[in-house]
Amino acid sequence: MLDLTRLRADIPAYDNVTWPTPVFLDSAGSSLPPRPVLDAVTGHLRRESEIGGYRAANERLDDLESVKTAIGALINADPAGIALSDSATRAWSDFFYAVPLAPGDRILISEADYASNAIATLQRAQASGAVVEQIPSDESGQLDVDALAEMLDERVKLVSLVHAPTNGGLVNPVAEAARIARRVGALVLLDACQSAGQLPLDVAELDVDAMSATGRKWLRGPRGTGFLYVRPELAATMEPTRLDLHSAAWVGPREYRLAADASRFEFWECDVAARLGLGAAVRYLLDHGPDEVYAAISANAEQLRKTLAQIPEVTVRDLGARHSGIVSFTIDGWIPVDIRDRLLAQDITVTVSHRGSTLLDMSARRLDSVVRASPHCFVSADELERFTEAVTALATGR
């Protein structure tokens, strides 16, 4: 069992706060980092101010390398297959743009794909002559693996999967879809932006070729951090579209040699303090027990779904047979942005997912936007109750 008192003592936002405490329900956006993350970032920035960035970084070379070791422990991956990045989007794009495409090649995306991913596929299709096709959803709203199987042929070069969409509590059947896609030799790229830190991620069990994730959401790391996992044997065959003296070595007047591992997807210049903070966040999760954290997040989200579904005029919008820590909803007669702002006035933080972020899914459901609540493991039962009471008051006009 998690020690809620200890977890909350590690969060500066709760220092010297009397009742009522702030209700933070936006870990799907950018969560509250624990004190070890804050200390890692500010401590290194302070050291840079004392001796300069180069010397400060050189003092932490082993610690920087251990960031990949911690991530590898979390996702069951060889650290050689991990590249550190500044966001999930950058990590996803760095891999995607390195996949060779030719006229007639097919790229498959899911109905829940995120806008940044979809835009990248459309851009590359336009430039290469490839085509982008949508994998249908099944009756529950999750990716239809039977439909995917029927779509596959040798022209499918890449299948883009989203583990947990940004706009609702759906969890897609990634492992099953990946196994099907691999039968025709297609590469499988998993967007784990919303699942890293709240759902189990074992890249061997998921059977994906590459996976992107962010640090700022459920992992509770700093903004401007993320990582890319690439199967090491695949990474050794790929050439990123951009290189520098870290991702490659200049070995002759007209010759360069790529880094041997996934670091070929990295650049030399980076935010050292932020990366140390990411390592602290991952170790914090490992120290507290990922399974316990995941279970607490799931329990909090299920509690919200249950109570919200009982409020008149409120509609829970989550799809799928399995749910994540994201809870999406609407209130009849209310614009989601106005709901967000009214809750914020009561120190309750939620956010809004707009149609443009997940165009295919939201258009199919005729939704312009939804309110998104995403409670992490550190949110208390009293805070969940305050949230549902506030939503009830808005819905009933009290």
N, C-alpha and C positions, 0 to 999 in steps of 0.2 A: 504494500500500500504506500502511496505517496504521502509525504508529510506536507500538507498544505501550508501549515504555518511556516515551515522552513522555506518552501518555494516562494511564498509571498515576502518573506524577510529578505530574499535575494533580489527583489525588484525595487529599484529606487522610487518608482511611481507611488509606492505605498508607504514611503518613509513619512513619519509624522502626520499621517492622514487620519483624521477622525471620521466617525460615521456621519453621513453615508460615504462609503468609499467609491471611487470611480469604477464604473462598470466597463471593462474593456473587452469588446467582442469583435476585434478586427485583426486576429492573427493570420487570417487569409490575405490581409493586405500588407501590414508591416507590424510585427508583434513587439512586445515589450522585452528587450534583452535583459537577461539576469546580470547581476553585479559582476561576475567574473568576465563577462563579455565587455562590459563598460570599462573595467579595470585594464583589460588587455589592450583595448584601443587607446584609451587616454594615457595609459602608462607608456606605450610606445611613442605616441605623439610627443609626450613630455621628453622622452629620451632623444628623439630627433631634435628637439629644441635645444638640447644640451650639447650634443656632439655631431649633429648633422645626420641626414637621412641615410647616407651610404654606410657610415660606421654603425649606426643603429641597426640597419638591416643585417650587416655582417655579423653582429652579435647574436642575431636570432635565426641564423640559417638552419640550424637543427630544428628549431621550433616551427619554422615555416614548412620544412619537410614533414614534420609530424602532423600538420593539418591534413595532408593527404592520407596519412596513416589512419587518422581518426575517421575520416570520411570512408576510407576503405573498410574499416571495422563496422561502420554503420550499415553499409550497403553490400557487404560481403564481396569486396572487389580488391584486386591487386592495385596498390597505390600507383603502379606504373601506368595504369589505365585511366588515371584521374588527372584532369587539367583544371586549374583554378581559373575563375573568370570573374567578371564584375556583375553578372546577372544571369538568370536562367535564359533570357532571350538571347544574349550574346553567346552563351554556351550552345544553345540549340542551333543558332544560325551558323556558328563556326563549323559545326559538323555538317549541317545540311548543305552549305555552299561548297563543301569539299567533295560531295558525292557527284561523280560524273553523270551527266545527263545528255541524251541525244534525241533528235527528232523521233517521235513515236513512243518514247519512254513514258511510263505512267507513274504518277505520284498519287497515293491514296491518303486522304485525310478523313478524320472522323467528323461527325456532325457537331461535336462539342469542341472542336479545335479552336485555339485562341487566335485572336486577330493577327498578332505579330507572325505567328507560324504560317497562317493562311496567306498573308500578304507575301511572305518570302516565297512560298511555293508558286504563287501566281506570277511573281516577277521572274523566277527562274524558268518557269514554263514558257513564258513569253520570249525569253532570250534564247532558249535551247530548242524549242519545238516540242518539248514534252507536254503532257496534258495532266491536269489535276482533276481527280474524281472523288466524289464524296461517298464514304461508307455509310449506309443507312443505319439508323438506330432500330432496336427491336421494340416490342410493345411496352417494355418497362422503361424505355428511354436510354438504355445503355447501348454500347456498340453491338451491332448484330454480327456475331461471329460466323453464322451460317451465310449471311449475305457477303461477308468478306471472303469466305472460301470460294464462293461462286464467281467473285470478281477477279480472282488471282490468275495470272498467267506469267509467262517468262518476261513480258514487257514491263511488269511492275518492278520498279527499281527501289522504291522506298515507300514504307507504310508509316505514317505519322500517327502515333497514338497519344492520347491524353489520359493520364491515370485518374486525376480528379479535376474536373473542369472548374473554372473560376467562378461560375455563376450558379452553383448549386451543389448539393451534397451527393452527387453521383460518383461511384467508383467503377471504372470500366474493367472488364475481364482481360487484363493485359496479357497474362501468361498464355491463356488460350489463344488469343489473337496473334501473339508473336509466334507461337509454334506453327500456326496455320500459314502465316506469311513466309516463314523461313523455308517452307516446303518448296517454294518456287525460287528461292535464292534472293528474295527481297530483303533489303536492309530494314530494320525496325528501329525507329527513333522515338523514344519515350519522353514526353514532357511530364516531368515529375515536380514541376514548380509548386503545385498545391498539395503534393503528397509527402515530400521530404520533411520529416519531423513529426508527421501525424499518422502515417501509415507505414507498415513494414515494407522495406525496399531491399530485396535480395536480387541482385542483377542476374545471378545464376538461375534462380527459380523463375524470374520473369522472362528470361531468355531473350533479352533485348541486345541489340548491337551497340546502342548508344543511349544515354540518358542525360537530360539536363535538369538542373535544380537551382533554386535560389537560396540565399542565406537568411533573408530578412523576414520570411513568413514563419512557418511553423518551427523552423530550426532556431529562431530567435537570435539570429546573428545580425551584424550591421547591414545597413543598406549598402549597395555597391559591391555585393559579394555573391558568388554562385560557383557552380562547378559543372564540369562535363565529364561523364564516364564514357569511355570507348573500350570495347573489347581490345586488349593489348595486341593481339595478333592482327586485328583489323586496323588499329591505329598505325601500325608499322607500314601499312600499305597506302595510307591516305596522305594527300598533300593539301594543307589548308590554302585558302586563296590569298592569305597575307602571312608574311614571315618577317622575323627580325633576327637579331643576333642571339636571342634566347631559343627561339623555336628552330633555328638552323645555325650552322657554323659556316663562315666564309673560308673555304679551304684552298681556294685558288683564284686567280684573276677572273675566271669565268665559271667558277664551280662553287656550289654550296652543298652542305650535307644536312639533311633534316635530323632533328633530335630523334633518338631511337624510340621514345615512348610517347605518351599522350601530351607531354610538355610541348610538342610541336604545335599544339593548339593554344599555347600561352605566349604572351609578350613579356619582355624583360621589365618594362615599367609597370608598376602596379601600386595599389594602396596597401602597403605592408601592414599598417596598423589594422586595417579592416580585415585582412586575411588572418592575422593573429586572432582577431575577434571571432571570425568564423570558426577557427579551430577551437577556441574556448567554448563556443556555443555547442559544437558537436560533442565535445568531451563532457559538457554539462549534461547533455541528453544521455550519453552513454553512462555517466556516473549515476544518474537517477533511475536508469532502467527504461529503455525505449518501450518495451511492452507495457509497462505500467503507465507511462505517459500516454501512449496511444489509447489505452483502455479508458483513461480518465477523459481524454478529449472526446472519444466516442460517447461516453456516458453523458457528458455535458450537452453534446449536440442532440442526442436522442431525447434528453429531458426537454430541451427547447422545442423540438419537433412535436413532442407529445402535448405540451402545454399550449403552444401556438395553435395547433389544430383544433383545440377546444374553444378558442376565442371567436365569437361571432364576427363575421366580415373579414376574417383573416384567412388567407389561403397559403398553405405551405407549398412551395414550388419545386421541391427536391424530387428528382427522378431516380430510377434505377432500383435494382434488387439489393444492393449493398450501399451503405451511406458513409460519407466522410464527415469531417468535423465542420463542414460548411452547412449552414441552414439558411435557405432562401425563402422569402415570403413577400406577399403583397397585402395591402389592406384596401378593401373596396372604397372607392371614392378618394383615395389618397395617392399622390405622386410619391414614389419612393424617395426622391431627394428631399421632399418636405418631411417625410417620416424620419429620415436620418437627421435632419437639422433639429426637429423637435426633440428627438432623443438626446442629441448632443447638448441641448440647453439644460438637460437634466444630468449631464456628465456621464452619459451612456454612449459609448463609441461603437457605431456600426458603419458600414459603407454600402455603396450601391453598385451593382453590376449593370452596365448599360448594354443595349442590343449590339452596339458596334464591337464589343469585346468578343462576343460569341455569336456572330451574325447568323450562321446557319441554324443553330439551335433555337435562339430567341425568335427568329423570324418564323420558324416552323410552329412555335408555340404562341405566336402573336403577342409577344411580350416586348415592351420597350425598355423596361428596367425592372429590377427586383432589389429588395433590401437583402443584404447579406450579413448574417451574424455568424461569427466564427470564434467560439469560446475555447481557449487553451486550457491546459490542465490546472493552471493557477487560479482560474475563476471560481469563486465560492458559490455555494448554493443560494446564499442570501442575495448575491448579485444577479444570479439567474432569475430569481424571483422578482427582484426590482425591475428587471428588464421586461418580463412578461406582464407585470402590473402596469408598466408604462405603455406597452403596446395595447393592452386591454383598454386603458383610458383613452387612447387615440381612436381605437376601433369603435368604442361605444359612445364616444363624445362626452365622457365624464371629465 
